[in-house]
Structure formats: structure tokens, C-alpha cells
Amino acid sequence: MAQAEPARKTHIVQPGETLSGIAEKYGVKAGDLATWNQIADPAKIRAGAKLVVSPPAKPAKKTYTVALGDTFSGIAKKFGVEVGELMAYNGYEDPTKLLAGSEIKIPAAKPKLKKYEVVAGDTFFSIGEKFGVTADELMAHNGYEDATKLLAGTTIEIPAKATKPKPKPKPQPGTGETVYTTVAGDTYASVAKKFRITEKALRSYNGTRSPDKLPPGYKLYIPSS
């Protein structure tokens, strides 16, 4: 049975009291008081109001009672955590010291990162589009500064919390917009010159989605001149 959450400390506002004064009295921050009590304007607290002045209880740590035959690897698999992390979290160095009946703490499971093996023709941009992340996020997460260093056969990680970029609208017939796929040696300046536009206009039109250096196979949107 789940234990009931302990009652939080409250305070009845007296005439002339301020939120900052009440916060100082209880050793908490005025901003926290406003948040706990859903106060939009701290200057408008009224006498007689009942305020919560203690923080909410922290969630109880998850624990597990070791059964006969249990191992760190088996328990780690059960709760979706790493064996080494589980042992370190409980101060164990020797896995054979785990005894039936002992209680161990379970650390919060970390999100598993996807891994991807690069194939010939892949670019950070094309991989990012496949997994819904930006090329910049993908490069930063894997420690790349130069997009051209991505090699076939390399395994890279896909960021777990990356935000999916808004897709660039596909060119519609008659809009005059062109999609250009870069080749080795292309730069913003050379592509801009090819289409008789300025480099600034090219970069601005492609927005924050464009990398600093152009890898081969990258799609650039060309505004009508």
C-alpha cells in the first residue's frame, strides 16, 4: 500500500504581511511560495488566505529486496539500468557480495540511445532527417566538428532529447524555387555564384538548418533570383 504524503506546513496570512516576508519567516524563496500556491501577482495576497509554506515531498527512492538467486545483472535488466551503475549506486565493488534479503536502491533508468551504422553516401543531414534530429545536434552529440569526417562503417549515437526541426516545405510548381544537391568542394559562395544570388541570401533562405560547411549530398533551397 502506498504511504500517504505527509501534510505540508501552512500559514494564515495576517494583515500587512507580504509574500517576501512570509518566505523569509519560513526560510524559503518568495518565488517558490508563489509557485506552490499558484499566485500570479505576489503583491495581491490577502489577509486570511491559507498558504502552503513547505516544499512538496520528494518522491520515494525505488528499492528492491534481493531474492535467492538474484544477480546484479538480472536485477539491472529487470529495471532497465546498467549493471555498473546499479553496483556503484549501492556502493558495491564485488558482485558476489550481493546477499538474499538485502535491500538495494534502484537508480532512475536513463533513456537508451539509438545507434546507427553509417553507410556509403550518408551525411549528417540525411541521417538527421531519418531520425528527426538536426545535423548540428547529431554532430555535437558525437563530437564531430567537420561534417566531411563522417565515414561509412562508423557507428554513431542518435541524441535522445533532440528536437525535431520543422521540415522545409517542398517546392511547389510555379514558385521558382530550386533544390540543389551539393557535391564535393561546394561552398555557399560557389553555389550562390552558380545561381547568381548572394551568399547572404542563400544562407538566410535556408535558415538555421544549414551547417557551416557544406557536405556532399546536402540539399540547399535556392530562392528565385
Phi and psi in degrees as GROMACS dihedral restraints (atoms count N, CA, C in turn):
[ dihedral_restraints ]
;  ai    aj    ak    al  type     phi  dphi    fc
    3     4     5     6     1   -71.1    20    10
    4     5     6     7     1   138.4    20    10
    6     7     8     9     1   -76.4    20    10
    7     8     9    10     1   142.9    20    10
    9    10    11    12     1   -69.0    20    10
   10    11    12    13     1   144.5    20    10
   12    13    14    15     1   -69.0    20    10
   13    14    15    16     1   131.5    20    10
   15    16    17    18     1   -61.0    20    10
   16    17    18    19     1   144.6    20    10
   18    19    20    21     1   -63.2    20    10
   19    20    21    22     1   140.2    20    10
   21    22    23    24     1   -90.6    20    10
   22    23    24    25     1   149.1    20    10
   24    25    26    27     1   -69.5    20    10
   25    26    27    28     1   139.3    20    10
   27    28    29    30     1  -125.6    20    10
   28    29    30    31     1   166.1    20    10
   30    31    32    33     1  -144.1    20    10
   31    32    33    34     1   135.8    20    10
   33    34    35    36     1   -93.5    20    10
   34    35    36    37     1   121.6    20    10
   36    37    38    39     1   -65.7    20    10
   37    38    39    40     1   129.5    20    10
   39    40    41    42     1   -98.6    20    10
   40    41    42    43     1   155.2    20    10
   42    43    44    45     1   -55.3    20    10
   43    44    45    46     1   133.3    20    10
   45    46    47    48     1    88.8    20    10
   46    47    48    49     1    -9.1    20    10
   48    49    50    51     1   -76.8    20    10
   49    50    51    52     1   149.8    20    10
   51    52    53    54     1  -117.4    20    10
   52    53    54    55     1   161.3    20    10
   54    55    56    57     1   -63.0    20    10
   55    56    57    58     1   -40.4    20    10
   57    58    59    60     1   -66.2    20    10
   58    59    60    61     1   -37.0    20    10
   60    61    62    63     1   -67.0    20    10
   61    62    63    64     1   -40.7    20    10
   63    64    65    66     1   -66.2    20    10
   64    65    66    67     1   -40.9    20    10
   66    67    68    69     1   -60.5    20    10
   67    68    69    70     1   -44.2    20    10
   69    70    71    72     1   -63.6    20    10
   70    71    72    73     1   -37.0    20    10
   72    73    74    75     1   -62.0    20    10
   73    74    75    76     1   -37.0    20    10
   75    76    77    78     1  -102.5    20    10
   76    77    78    79     1     5.0    20    10
   78    79    80    81     1    69.0    20    10
   79    80    81    82     1    34.7    20    10
   81    82    83    84     1  -125.4    20    10
   82    83    84    85     1   175.1    20    10
   84    85    86    87     1   -90.3    20    10
   85    86    87    88     1   142.3    20    10
   87    88    89    90     1   -59.8    20    10
   88    89    90    91     1   -37.1    20    10
   90    91    92    93     1   -63.1    20    10
   91    92    93    94     1   -37.7    20    10
   93    94    95    96     1   -67.0    20    10
   94    95    96    97     1   -41.3    20    10
   96    97    98    99     1   -58.3    20    10
   97    98    99   100     1   -43.9    20    10
   99   100   101   102     1   -62.4    20    10
  100   101   102   103     1   -40.5    20    10
  102   103   104   105     1   -67.9    20    10
  103   104   105   106     1   -48.0    20    10
  105   106   107   108     1   -61.5    20    10
  106   107   108   109     1   -30.6    20    10
  108   109   110   111     1  -107.8    20    10
  109   110   111   112     1     7.7    20    10
  111   112   113   114     1    54.1    20    10
  112   113   114   115     1    48.8    20    10
  114   115   116   117     1   -96.3    20    10
  115   116   117   118     1   114.5    20    10
  117   118   119   120     1   -75.9    20    10
  118   119   120   121     1   -39.5    20    10
  120   121   122   123     1  -122.1    20    10
  121   122   123   124     1   104.7    20    10
  123   124   125   126     1   -58.8    20    10
  124   125   126   127     1   -21.2    20    10
  126   127   128   129     1   -78.7    20    10
  127   128   129   130     1    -9.6    20    10
  129   130   131   132     1  -112.8    20    10
  130   131   132   133     1    45.4    20    10
  132   133   134   135     1   -89.0    20    10
  133   134   135   136     1   141.0    20    10
  135   136   137   138     1  -108.9    20    10
  136   137   138   139     1   149.0    20    10
  138   139   140   141     1   -60.9    20    10
  139   140   141   142     1   138.2    20    10
  141   142   143   144     1    95.1    20    10
  142   143   144   145     1   -13.5    20    10
  144   145   146   147     1   -70.3    20    10
  145   146   147   148     1   145.7    20    10
  147   148   149   150     1   -99.8    20    10
  148   149   150   151     1   118.5    20    10
  150   151   152   153     1  -110.7    20    10
  151   152   153   154     1   140.2    20    10
  153   154   155   156     1   -80.5    20    10
  154   155   156   157     1   126.6    20    10
  156   157   158   159     1  -121.2    20    10
  157   158   159   160     1    13.3    20    10
  159   160   161   162     1  -127.4    20    10
  160   161   162   163     1   149.0    20    10
  162   163   164   165     1   -68.9    20    10
  163   164   165   166     1   157.6    20    10
  165   166   167   168     1   -66.3    20    10
  166   167   168   169     1   153.0    20    10
  168   169   170   171     1   -65.8    20    10
  169   170   171   172     1   141.0    20    10
  171   172   173   174     1   -73.5    20    10
  172   173   174   175     1   143.7    20    10
  174   175   176   177     1   -61.0    20    10
  175   176   177   178     1   140.2    20    10
  177   178   179   180     1   -64.9    20    10
  178   179   180   181     1   142.0    20    10
  180   181   182   183     1   -70.9    20    10
  181   182   183   184     1   141.1    20    10
  183   184   185   186     1   -74.9    20    10
  184   185   186   187     1   131.4    20    10
  186   187   188   189     1  -125.7    20    10
  187   188   189   190     1   163.7    20    10
  189   190   191   192     1  -143.0    20    10
  190   191   192   193     1   133.3    20    10
  192   193   194   195     1   -91.7    20    10
  193   194   195   196     1   120.2    20    10
  195   196   197   198     1   -67.1    20    10
  196   197   198   199     1   130.4    20    10
  198   199   200   201     1  -100.2    20    10
  199   200   201   202     1   162.7    20    10
  201   202   203   204     1   -59.9    20    10
  202   203   204   205     1   128.9    20    10
  204   205   206   207     1    93.8    20    10
  205   206   207   208     1    -8.6    20    10
  207   208   209   210     1   -67.0    20    10
  208   209   210   211     1   148.6    20    10
  210   211   212   213     1  -131.0    20    10
  211   212   213   214     1   162.1    20    10
  213   214   215   216     1   -60.9    20    10
  214   215   216   217     1   -39.0    20    10
  216   217   218   219     1   -66.1    20    10
  217   218   219   220     1   -39.3    20    10
  219   220   221   222     1   -67.4    20    10
  220   221   222   223     1   -42.3    20    10
  222   223   224   225     1   -67.6    20    10
  223   224   225   226     1   -41.2    20    10
  225   226   227   228     1   -60.5    20    10
  226   227   228   229     1   -42.3    20    10
  228   229   230   231     1   -64.9    20    10
  229   230   231   232     1   -39.1    20    10
  231   232   233   234     1   -61.5    20    10
  232   233   234   235     1   -37.0    20    10
  234   235   236   237     1  -103.6    20    10
  235   236   237   238     1     3.5    20    10
  237   238   239   240     1    68.7    20    10
  238   239   240   241     1    37.9    20    10
  240   241   242   243     1  -123.2    20    10
  241   242   243   244     1   168.7    20    10
  243   244   245   246     1   -80.6    20    10
  244   245   246   247     1   144.2    20    10
  246   247   248   249     1   -59.6    20    10
  247   248   249   250     1   -48.4    20    10
  249   250   251   252     1   -61.1    20    10
  250   251   252   253     1   -38.8    20    10
  252   253   254   255     1   -67.4    20    10
  253   254   255   256     1   -40.7    20    10
  255   256   257   258     1   -62.8    20    10
  256   257   258   259     1   -43.6    20    10
  258   259   260   261     1   -65.7    20    10
  259   260   261   262     1   -45.6    20    10
  261   262   263   264     1   -65.0    20    10
  262   263   264   265     1   -36.9    20    10
  264   265   266   267     1   -63.3    20    10
  265   266   267   268     1   -28.4    20    10
  267   268   269   270     1  -106.7    20    10
  268   269   270   271     1     5.7    20    10
  270   271   272   273     1    75.7    20    10
  271   272   273   274     1    24.8    20    10
  273   274   275   276     1   -96.4    20    10
  274   275   276   277     1   139.1    20    10
  276   277   278   279     1  -112.6    20    10
  277   278   279   280     1   -28.1    20    10
  279   280   281   282     1  -112.5    20    10
  280   281   282   283     1   113.6    20    10
  282   283   284   285     1   -64.4    20    10
  283   284   285   286     1   -19.1    20    10
  285   286   287   288     1   -77.0    20    10
  286   287   288   289     1    -7.9    20    10
  288   289   290   291     1   -85.5    20    10
  289   290   291   292     1     0.9    20    10
  291   292   293   294     1   -72.9    20    10
  292   293   294   295     1   120.8    20    10
  294   295   296   297     1  -112.7    20    10
  295   296   297   298     1   140.7    20    10
  297   298   299   300     1   -60.2    20    10
  298   299   300   301     1   138.3    20    10
  300   301   302   303     1    94.4    20    10
  301   302   303   304     1   -17.6    20    10
  303   304   305   306     1   -76.8    20    10
  304   305   306   307     1   154.7    20    10
  306   307   308   309     1  -108.9    20    10
  307   308   309   310     1   127.3    20    10
  309   310   311   312     1  -119.3    20    10
  310   311   312   313     1   153.3    20    10
  312   313   314   315     1   -90.7    20    10
  313   314   315   316     1   143.5    20    10
  315   316   317   318     1  -106.9    20    10
  316   317   318   319     1   118.5    20    10
  318   319   320   321     1   -70.0    20    10
  319   320   321   322     1   158.2    20    10
  321   322   323   324     1   -63.9    20    10
  322   323   324   325     1   134.3    20    10
  324   325   326   327     1   -69.2    20    10
  325   326   327   328     1   135.1    20    10
  327   328   329   330     1   -90.5    20    10
  328   329   330   331     1   145.6    20    10
  330   331   332   333     1   -63.1    20    10
  331   332   333   334     1   135.0    20    10
  333   334   335   336     1   -76.5    20    10
  334   335   336   337     1   133.2    20    10
  336   337   338   339     1   -87.6    20    10
  337   338   339   340     1   138.3    20    10
  339   340   341   342     1   -75.4    20    10
  340   341   342   343     1   145.4    20    10
  342   343   344   345     1  -116.2    20    10
  343   344   345   346     1   148.4    20    10
  345   346   347   348     1  -139.2    20    10
  346   347   348   349     1   132.9    20    10
  348   349   350   351     1   -95.0    20    10
  349   350   351   352     1   121.4    20    10
  351   352   353   354     1   -68.5    20    10
  352   353   354   355     1   135.6    20    10
  354   355   356   357     1  -114.4    20    10
  355   356   357   358     1   164.4    20    10
  357   358   359   360     1   -56.5    20    10
  358   359   360   361     1   132.9    20    10
  360   361   362   363     1    95.3    20    10
  361   362   363   364     1   -11.8    20    10
  363   364   365   366     1   -68.4    20    10
  364   365   366   367     1   147.4    20    10
  366   367   368   369     1  -130.8    20    10
  367   368   369   370     1   164.3    20    10
  369   370   371   372     1   -60.3    20    10
  370   371   372   373     1   -34.4    20    10
  372   373   374   375     1   -67.6    20    10
  373   374   375   376     1   -45.0    20    10
  375   376   377   378     1   -68.0    20    10
  376   377   378   379     1   -37.2    20    10
  378   379   380   381     1   -68.4    20    10
  379   380   381   382     1   -41.9    20    10
  381   382   383   384     1   -59.9    20    10
  382   383   384   385     1   -42.1    20    10
  384   385   386   387     1   -62.1    20    10
  385   386   387   388     1   -35.9    20    10
  387   388   389   390     1   -65.9    20    10
  388   389   390   391     1   -37.1    20    10
  390   391   392   393     1  -106.8    20    10
  391   392   393   394     1     4.3    20    10
  393   394   395   396     1    74.0    20    10
  394   395   396   397     1    34.5    20    10
  396   397   398   399     1  -127.4    20    10
  397   398   399   400     1   166.4    20    10
  399   400   401   402     1   -87.8    20    10
  400   401   402   403     1   158.2    20    10
  402   403   404   405     1   -61.5    20    10
  403   404   405   406     1   -38.6    20    10
  405   406   407   408     1   -63.4    20    10
  406   407   408   409     1   -43.4    20    10
  408   409   410   411     1   -63.0    20    10
  409   410   411   412     1   -41.8    20    10
  411   412   413   414     1   -64.7    20    10
  412   413   414   415     1   -43.9    20    10
  414   415   416   417     1   -66.2    20    10
  415   416   417   418     1   -45.8    20    10
  417   418   419   420     1   -63.0    20    10
  418   419   420   421     1   -41.3    20    10
  420   421   422   423     1   -64.8    20    10
  421   422   423   424     1   -32.8    20    10
  423   424   425   426     1  -100.3    20    10
  424   425   426   427     1     5.8    20    10
  426   427   428   429     1    76.3    20    10
  427   428   429   430     1    26.6    20    10
  429   430   431   432     1   -97.2    20    10
  430   431   432   433     1   137.2    20    10
  432   433   434   435     1  -109.9    20    10
  433   434   435   436     1   -24.1    20    10
  435   436   437   438     1  -116.7    20    10
  436   437   438   439     1   115.3    20    10
  438   439   440   441     1   -64.4    20    10
  439   440   441   442     1   -22.4    20    10
  441   442   443   444     1   -77.3    20    10
  442   443   444   445     1    -7.6    20    10
  444   445   446   447     1   -84.8    20    10
  445   446   447   448     1    -0.3    20    10
  447   448   449   450     1   -71.9    20    10
  448   449   450   451     1   119.5    20    10
  450   451   452   453     1  -114.2    20    10
  451   452   453   454     1   143.5    20    10
  453   454   455   456     1   -61.0    20    10
  454   455   456   457     1   139.8    20    10
  456   457   458   459     1    95.0    20    10
  457   458   459   460     1   -14.6    20    10
  459   460   461   462     1   -75.5    20    10
  460   461   462   463     1   142.6    20    10
  462   463   464   465     1  -102.6    20    10
  463   464   465   466     1   125.8    20    10
  465   466   467   468     1  -119.4    20    10
  466   467   468   469     1   159.7    20    10
  468   469   470   471     1   -97.5    20    10
  469   470   471   472     1   146.2    20    10
  471   472   473   474     1   -99.8    20    10
  472   473   474   475     1   121.8    20    10
  474   475   476   477     1   -54.2    20    10
  475   476   477   478     1   137.9    20    10
  477   478   479   480     1   -77.7    20    10
  478   479   480   481     1   -33.2    20    10
  480   481   482   483     1  -112.4    20    10
  481   482   483   484     1    21.8    20    10
  483   484   485   486     1   -69.6    20    10
  484   485   486   487     1   147.0    20    10
  486   487   488   489     1   -91.0    20    10
  487   488   489   490     1   141.0    20    10
  489   490   491   492     1   -78.4    20    10
  490   491   492   493     1   124.4    20    10
  492   493   494   495     1   -70.4    20    10
  493   494   495   496     1   152.1    20    10
  495   496   497   498     1   -71.0    20    10
  496   497   498   499     1   128.0    20    10
  498   499   500   501     1   -67.2    20    10
  499   500   501   502     1   143.5    20    10
  501   502   503   504     1   -70.8    20    10
  502   503   504   505     1   131.2    20    10
  504   505   506   507     1   -58.4    20    10
  505   506   507   508     1   140.7    20    10
  507   508   509   510     1   -70.3    20    10
  508   509   510   511     1   143.8    20    10
  510   511   512   513     1   -58.5    20    10
  511   512   513   514     1   135.4    20    10
  513   514   515   516     1   -98.7    20    10
  514   515   516   517     1   145.8    20    10
  516   517   518   519     1   -54.8    20    10
  517   518   519   520     1   132.1    20    10
  519   520   521   522     1    91.6    20    10
  520   521   522   523     1    -3.6    20    10
  522   523   524   525     1   -82.9    20    10
  523   524   525   526     1   -17.8    20    10
  525   526   527   528     1    83.6    20    10
  526   527   528   529     1     1.3    20    10
  528   529   530   531     1   -83.6    20    10
  529   530   531   532     1   141.3    20    10
  531   532   533   534     1  -121.1    20    10
  532   533   534   535     1   144.0    20    10
  534   535   536   537     1  -106.8    20    10
  535   536   537   538     1   125.5    20    10
  537   538   539   540     1  -116.5    20    10
  538   539   540   541     1   129.9    20    10
  540   541   542   543     1   -97.6    20    10
  541   542   543   544     1   121.7    20    10
  543   544   545   546     1   -70.8    20    10
  544   545   546   547     1   156.7    20    10
  546   547   548   549     1  -122.6    20    10
  547   548   549   550     1   168.5    20    10
  549   550   551   552     1   -55.5    20    10
  550   551   552   553     1   133.4    20    10
  552   553   554   555     1    94.6    20    10
  553   554   555   556     1   -10.1    20    10
  555   556   557   558     1   -67.2    20    10
  556   557   558   559     1   144.4    20    10
  558   559   560   561     1  -131.7    20    10
  559   560   561   562     1   166.9    20    10
  561   562   563   564     1   -59.7    20    10
  562   563   564   565     1   -39.3    20    10
  564   565   566   567     1   -64.8    20    10
  565   566   567   568     1   -43.7    20    10
  567   568   569   570     1   -68.8    20    10
  568   569   570   571     1   -37.7    20    10
  570   571   572   573     1   -69.0    20    10
  571   572   573   574     1   -42.0    20    10
  573   574   575   576     1   -60.1    20    10
  574   575   576   577     1   -41.9    20    10
  576   577   578   579     1   -64.5    20    10
  577   578   579   580     1   -38.2    20    10
  579   580   581   582     1   -61.5    20    10
  580   581   582   583     1   -36.2    20    10
  582   583   584   585     1  -102.0    20    10
  583   584   585   586     1     8.7    20    10
  585   586   587   588     1    58.9    20    10
  586   587   588   589     1    45.9    20    10
  588   589   590   591     1  -130.8    20    10
  589   590   591   592     1   173.0    20    10
  591   592   593   594     1   -86.4    20    10
  592   593   594   595     1   153.0    20    10
  594   595   596   597     1   -60.9    20    10
  595   596   597   598     1   -38.6    20    10
  597   598   599   600     1   -61.1    20    10
  598   599   600   601     1   -42.1    20    10
  600   601   602   603     1   -65.9    20    10
  601   602   603   604     1   -38.5    20    10
  603   604   605   606     1   -64.9    20    10
  604   605   606   607     1   -47.1    20    10
  606   607   608   609     1   -64.0    20    10
  607   608   609   610     1   -44.2    20    10
  609   610   611   612     1   -63.4    20    10
  610   611   612   613     1   -38.4    20    10
  612   613   614   615     1   -68.4    20    10
  613   614   615   616     1   -32.3    20    10
  615   616   617   618     1   -90.4    20    10
  616   617   618   619     1    -9.6    20    10
  618   619   620   621     1    63.3    20    10
  619   620   621   622     1  -156.8    20    10
  621   622   623   624     1   -72.4    20    10
  622   623   624   625     1    -9.3    20    10
  624   625   626   627     1   -71.6    20    10
  625   626   627   628     1   -17.1    20    10
  627   628   629   630     1   -86.6    20    10
  628   629   630   631     1   135.9    20    10
  630   631   632   633     1   -77.3    20    10
  631   632   633   634     1   167.9    20    10
  633   634   635   636     1   -67.5    20    10
  634   635   636   637     1   -40.2    20    10
  636   637   638   639     1  -113.8    20    10
  637   638   639   640     1   141.7    20    10
  639   640   641   642     1   -89.3    20    10
  640   641   642   643     1   115.1    20    10
  642   643   644   645     1   -82.6    20    10
  643   644   645   646     1   156.3    20    10
  645   646   647   648     1   -61.5    20    10
  646   647   648   649     1   143.0    20    10
  648   649   650   651     1    88.4    20    10
  649   650   651   652     1     3.3    20    10
  651   652   653   654     1   -83.2    20    10
  652   653   654   655     1   139.0    20    10
  654   655   656   657     1   -96.2    20    10
  655   656   657   658     1   122.8    20    10
  657   658   659   660     1  -110.1    20    10
  658   659   660   661     1   140.8    20    10
  660   661   662   663     1   -95.0    20    10
  661   662   663   664     1   128.1    20    10
  663   664   665   666     1  -105.6    20    10
  664   665   666   667     1   117.5    20    10
  666   667   668   669     1   -70.4    20    10
  667   668   669   670     1   155.4    20    10
  669   670   671   672     1   -68.8    20    10
  670   671   672   673     1   137.7    20    10
